[in-house]
Amino acid sequence: MKKIQSFGLGLVFLTLLALLCTANPAGGQDVTAAITGTVMDPSGAALAGATVTAKETDRGTIWTAQTNEAGIYSLLRIPIGTYELKAEVKGFKTAVYPSFTLDLNQTARVDFKMAMGQVSETIEVSSEAPLLQADSAAVSTIIDAATNEALPLATRNYVQLTLLSPGAVTPNPSSFNTGDNVGSGGRPFINGNREQSNNFLLDGLDNNQVSDNLLGYTPAPDAIQEFNLITQNASAEFGNFQGGIVSTTLKSGTNQFHGDVWEFFRNDILNANSWQNNLTGLPKNKLRWNMFGGTVGGPIKKNKLFFFFDYQAQRFDHPASSSFFNVFTAKERTGDFSELLLQRGVQLYNPCAAGTGINGTPCSAAATRALFANNQIPIGMIDPVAQALFKSSLYPAPINGNLINNAVNTRSNNFNSNQYDVKVDYNISEKDRLYWRYSHAFQKNPTLNTFKLFGTGFSEAPIYSGLINWTHTISHNLLNDARMGVNYVKLHNGTTFESSVGNLGETLGIANSNPAGIPGLLGLGFTGGLVSGLGSSEVTQRFPST
């Protein structure tokens, strides 16, 4: 029994040791900020042993550091936000620096020149605002919460805002407005690099859908505290990019309760008809696009424990829009293509030798192909499966006398999603701070067709993202930041058929084409400008990362 207990304690110890040892690689991407500077006496000489305190005004969190022999202090890996700063040392008045905002990945430099006096006396340091990136060569663009919420985004896709950064362009702006980032959304081309060469981070955690380096989880703009697009000279902690790094951090709760609700909508009532529909005499496409949700955050215990929650739903529906497609005319179903091909100046040739390829006789390649007189294929050369398809009640007759654009399919598309984030921040003590976040989204994008042989398209994408981050101050000049997280994206899409279609493949004469009673067709297609892409299919892709 003692051996088992010793083994269990040893395993726990090794696990904790492994987490500490791997903390830097696992949490290498910085999602915080830093403050550094020098504390000097009135003559400009360095003051060692001075205490510099930063207080986050929204949550009351205190961070302290001491100056070294050169009078330099460093407050590393502190959360972004608004801070008040003060410096204290015996024999000098307390110097207070007015509140300022720290941005993501910023290193702000604030220097203090102390005045002789008692520590109980206070002077306010009046100087220029902290210089941004004074200690880093990185070229970056910060997009804060106010910008995220204020700028109009057609699909509430914050990645559109990356195009505000110098060097970021796109040849296809509409790709940012599909409502489906994880499957087909656009990304910026940065400094001449392809869109696949960017790296997306969320609270320091990998946020890529790696099949084409697409975006994994897309947080709502109202949930984003800010994001930083680094386009040049990123520090060594970042990797997996050639173009740019889009590092995003979500909001946290504060000592006050805050929240908002919203709804954005687009409707075809407000739209004009498209040029193509006007040309062909079709009504304008229907559109119902609603995005709604809300946020709430605040204290669980003042100055200690905070929460933030947001929810967003998308109902991007394209109800019943009609378009033409092609079906075989009555003559074409019997092999007579003379009307169609006469207009195009095309002649059909028989690929089979005389007496073969007809009435079930296997086709033997002809040494010299003979033309089909008047572009009419003998009825005996038409495949029985095609003949059965033409006779099926599921294959429509032309609705007009046209040779093409002689049938109408009414299609509706839905891009529906629900997503939410939960984040908890806990100031355990002056030396230990912990935060936890869990994000989940589920996209369901069905496509419905009135022409049943087109089938019903489906696309589903459950997305999971979560992490836990523990920051421990070991001493005034030593800090450990441990972070673990998981990002999981699953893409599940394909085409299915209604049960009313039945085992159509076997009904048409295709043996073993409906395994396990799967209805409809399996990969039957037509080309040459006619109906193509028929058949059921299913693809599942999983992209986990930790």
N, C-alpha and C positions, 0 to 999 in steps of 0.2 A: 504493500500500500504506500509506503514511504517512497519507493522507487517511482511509482506512477506519479505521485505528487511532485517529486523532484523533476521528473521529466516534463510534466505540464508547466511548472514554473519556468523551467529552462526554455521551453518552447515559446512561452509568452515573452521572456526576456529577449530571445533571439528575434522574435517578430518585431518588438519595439525597436531593437537595435537596427534591424534592417530598414524599418521605416525612417529612422533618423538618418541613416547613412545614405538612403536614396532620396532624401527630402529635396535636395537641390536639383538633381536631374528631373524628378517627377514634377516639381513645381518651378521649373526654371523660368518660365515666362512670367515676368513681373506684371502684376495687375495692381500695383500700389504706386506710391510716390516717395519722395525723400526730400529732406531739408538739410542743408549743410551751410556752414559759414565759419567765421572767425570772430572770437571775442577778444577785444583789445582794450587797453587802458587809454587814458586821454592822450598819451604820447604816441600811441600806435603800437606799443609793445604787446606781445601775446600774453593772455591770461590763462594759465593752466588751472584745472580743477573747477572752472565755472560750471554751474548747472543751468542747462537750457531746457525749458519745459514748453511743450506744444500741447495745447488743449483744443480738441475738436469741438467746435461750438454746438453742433447739432446733437451730439451724443454724450458730450461731457467726458470723453475718453482722454486720459492724460498719457503723454509720452515724454520721457526724459532722457537726457544724454549729458555727458560731461566732456569738457574740452581736454585735449591732450597737451603735451608740452609746447606744441606750436599754436595753441589756442583754438584749434579746429574741433568742431563738434559735427556729428552726423546722426541724423534721425532717419533710419533706413526702414523701408517696407512698411510705411504707415498708410492707412487707407486714404483715398482721395476725399476731399471735402474742404470745409472752411476751418481755418486754424487761427488761434491767437498764440503768440510766441513771446516768451520772456526769458531773460538771462539774469542769473543771480550769482554773486561772489562776495565773500566777506570783505568789507572795507569800501564797497561801491554800492551806489544806488541800484535798485532793481530796474532794469531796462525792459520796457514793454513794447513789442512791435504790434501794430494794429492788425486786425483780422485780414486774411487773404485766402484765396482759393488755390488748392493744389489740384493739378490735373493729372490724368492717367499717364504713368511713366515719366512724369516730370521730376527733375531735381532742381529745387528752388534754392537759391543762395541768399541768405540773410545774415549780414554782418552786424555786430554790435560794437559800439564804442562807448565804454562805460564812463560814468562820472563819479567822482569821489563823494562818499557820503555813507549813510546807514542803509542796510539792506531793506529796512522797513520803509524807506523813502522810494518813490517811484518816479521815473521819468519815461516819457513816451518818445520812442525813436521815430523820427520823421525822416523818411528817405524814399527813394524810388521803390516801386513795386518789385518783388523778387524777379530776377531775370529768368526767363524761361529757357531751359536747355542750356544753361551757362556751362554745365559740366558734361555735356554730351554733344556728339557730332551728328546725332540722328536728325533726319529731316522728317517732320511729322505734321499732321493736321488733326487738331482736337475738335470733335463735334460734341457739344455738351447737351444736357437734358433739354434745355430751353430750345435749342436749335432742332433737336429731334422731334419735339412736340409741335413746334411752330411752323416748320416748313411743310408745304403740301406734298404728300406722298400718295400717289394714286393707289397703291396697294399696301401702304403702310410698311414698306420694305426699306429698312434703314440703310441697306447696302447702296441704294440710290445716292445717298449723301456722300459716298466716297468719290463721286464724280466732281465734287466741289474742290477736291484737292488738286494742286498742280501736278501734271504728269499722269493723271487718271482720265482715261477716255473709254468710249465704247462705240463699236460700229453698229450696234443694235440696241438703242434705248428701250424698245418695247420688250426686250427680254427680261427687264427688271420688273415688268408689270404682269407676269403670267399668273400670279397668285400661288405659285408652286415653286419655291426656291430649291427645295431639296431634290426635285427631280429634273428641273430644266431651267432654273433661274439664271439670270445673267450676273456676271461679275466684272469688275473694272479691268481694263488693260492698263497696266501701270508701267511707265517708263519703257514702253515698247515690248513688254513681255506679254505672253499669252495669259488669258484669264484663268487658266488652270494653275498658274504659278504663284497664286496668292495663298496666304495662310490665315485662316479665321480662328480666333481664340475667343472664348467666353469665360470670364473670370479666371483667365490663365489656363483653361482647359481646352484641349483640341476640339474644334467645332467644325470639322470638315466631313463631307460625304465623299469618301475617297475614290469612288469609281471614276469621277471626272473632276475631283477637287471642288465639288459644289459646296454650298453652304449647308451645314447640318441643321441646327436649330435656329430659327429666326425669332428672337424676342420681340415683343411689341415695343414700338418707340417710346411709349409712356413708361416702360419698365427699365429703360436704359439710363443709367447715370451719365455715361459718356462713352464714346469710343475714340480710339486713337489709330489713325492710318499712318503707319511708318513706311515711307517710300524710299529712303536712302539711309545707309550707314547705321543699320540697326545694331544694337549691342550684341555681344556673344551669347547672351541668354536666349535669344530668339534663333529659330532655324526653320527648316522646311519651307523656304520661300525663295523666289527669285524676283518676283514683282513687288508685292507689298504685304504688310502684316496688318490685319484688321483686328485690333484687340479691343474687346467690348467688356464693360463691367456693368452689372445690374445694380439697381438702387438698393439701399438698406433702410431699415426703419430708423427713426430719430426719437428724441424726447417729446416731440409733438406728433399728434395724429395728423396724417395727411392722406388725401386720396382724390380720385377723380373718376368720372364715368364718361363714356363717349359712344357715339355712333357716327359712322361715315357711310354714305350710300351713293350709288350711281344707278340710274334707271333709264331705260330706253325712251321713256316719255320725254326726257330732256335731250335726246339725241336726234340728229338728222339721219336719214337713210344713207347707206353706203353707195358709192358710185357703181359698184358691181351689181347691187340689187336693183338700183334704178335702171340699169342697162337691160337686165333680164326680166324686169317687171315683177320682182319679188318684193314683199314688204320688208321693212327694216327688221334687223335681228333683235330679238328680245334680250333684255339684260336686267338682271336683278343682282345688285352687288351691295351687300351690307356687311360692315365690320363694326363690331361693338364689343364693349368690355369695360373694365375698370381696374383701379389699383387702390390699395389701402396699406398703410404702414404706420408704425408707431411703437411706443414702449410697452414691453411686458413688465419690466422693472426698470425704473428710471436710472439712467447712467450705467445699467448693467446688461439688460437683456432686451433685444429689439426684434421686430418681425417686419417682413414686407411680403405682400401677396398681390399678384395680378392675374387677370384672366382676359383672354381675347378670343372671340369667335369670328369666323369668316363664313359667309353664305354667298358665294360667288356663283350664281346660277344663270345659265343661258337657256331659258325655256324655248321650246318648240320653234326652231328656225329651220326653214326649208331650203334645200338646194337640189339642183339637178344632178343626175348621174345617168349612165348609159346602160341600156339593156338591149338584147338582140331583138330585132324586128321579126315578124312572122316569117318573112322570106329567109332571113339569115338563119333562123332556127332549122330550116330545111337545107341549108348549105348554099343559098343563093346570096352572094355578096356583090352582085353586079351593080346595084344602085350606089352602095357606099364607095366601092373602089373606082367606079367610073368617074366620080367627082374628083378623086385624088390621083387618077392616072396610074393606078397600081394593078399589076397582073399577078394572079395566084398561079403557082406551079405545083404539080403533083410530085412529092418527094419519093413516092413508091414506084417500084417497077410495075409494069402492066400485069393486072390480075392479082396483085397483092395489096394488102392494106384495106380490103373491102370485105364486108360481110363476115368479119371475124378472121379472115386470112391475115397472118402476120405480115407486116410491111417489110419488104426488101428494098434497100436503097436502089434507086434508079441510076444507071450510068449517065443518062441524059434525061433531065426532068422534062416532062411534057406539061404544057400549060393546061389549066382548067378552062374549058371553053366558056366564054362569057362570065368568067369568075364564079362558076357554079360547081360546088363540091358535091359529088354524088352522095345521096342520103345514106348509102351503105358504108361510107367512109367516116361518118360522124360517130364518135365514141358513144356507146350505149349510156355511159354515165352522164354525158352532156345531154343526150336526148331525154333521159329521165329527169334531169334538172329542169329542162325547158318545159316539161309536162307538169312539173310540181306546182301546186297551188301557191307555194311560197315564192316562186319566181314570177314577178309581175309582167303583164303585157304593157307595151308602150302606151302612154297617155295621150300622145299626139302623133302626128305624121312625120316627125323628125327622125333622122337616122342616128343622131346623137342628141344628148340632153333630152331624152324622151321618157324619163321617169323621175320622180321626186322622192327624196328621203327627208323626213323631218327629224332633226337631231336636237337633243338637249344635253348640255354639259353642266355638271355641278363641281365646283371646287370648294369643298366644305372642310373646315378645320376647327378644332378646339385646342386651346393651349393654355398653360398656366405656369407660374413660377412661385416657389415658396423659398424665402431666404430668412435665416435666423442668425443674428450676431450676438455673441455673448462675451462680455468683458469679465473673464473669470477672476482675474486679479491684475495688479499692476504689471505682472510679468507674463501673464497668459491671456491670450485672446483667441477666440474660436468663431468661425462662421461656417454655416452649412447651407447649401442650396440644392434644390431639386426642381428640374424643369421637365415638362412633358407636353408633347403635341401629338395630335392624331389627325392626319389628312385622309379624306375619303372623297375620291373624285370619279364618280360614275359617268359614263357616256351612254345615252339611250338613243336607239334608232327605231323608226317605224318600219324600215325595211329589215325584216327579221334576220335575213341572211348576213347582214352586217354585224349581228350580234350585239351584245351589251359589253361595253368596255368598263373595266374597273381598274382603279389605282388607289392603293392604300399605303400610307407611310406613317407607322408609329415611330416616334422619336423620343429618346430618353437621354437626359443629361443631368449629371449630379456630381457634387464634389463636397469635400470637407477640408477645411484649412485651419491649421493650428500654428500660431505664432508664439514662440517662447523666448523671452529675453533672459539669456544666461548671465550676462554681465553688461556693464555699460558700453562695452565694445564688442560684444559677441551675441549673436541672435540666430535662432534656428526657425526656419519656416518650412513646415511639412504640409504637403498637399496631396490628396488622392482624389481621383475622379474617374468617371466613366461616361463615354459618349457612345450611344448606340442608335443606329439608323437602320430601318428595315424598309425595303421597297418591294411591294407586292403588286404586280399589275398583269393584265392580260385581257382576254376576251372570252366571254361565256355566251351560251344561248339559252333562251327560255325553254322550259320543259315542253311547251306546246310544239316546238320544232321537232321534238322526238329524235330518234336515231337516224337522222337524215342521211348521214354518210352511208350506212348499210342499206337504207331504203333506195338510195341512188345506185347501189350496186358496188360500192367500195368495200371490199371484205375487211373485217376487223378494224373498221374505222371509228367505232364507238366503244372503246374498251371501258369496262366497268360501268357501262350504261351512261357514259358521258354524252349528253345530247349534242346535236348540231353537226358541225364539220370540223375536221382537223386539217388545217393548212391547205385548203383548196383555194386556188387563185386563178384569176384571168389577167392577162397582160395585153399590150398593144392598144392602150387607151381605153380599155373596157374595165369592167368591175375587177378589182384586185383586192387582195388582202383578206379574203374570206377565211374563216376557220377559227376555232378556239385555240387559245394559247395562254400560258401562264408562266410568269417569271418571278422568282423570289431572290432578292439580293439582301445580304446582311453586312453591315459595316460597323463592327465594334472597335472601339479604341479606349485605352485606359492610360 
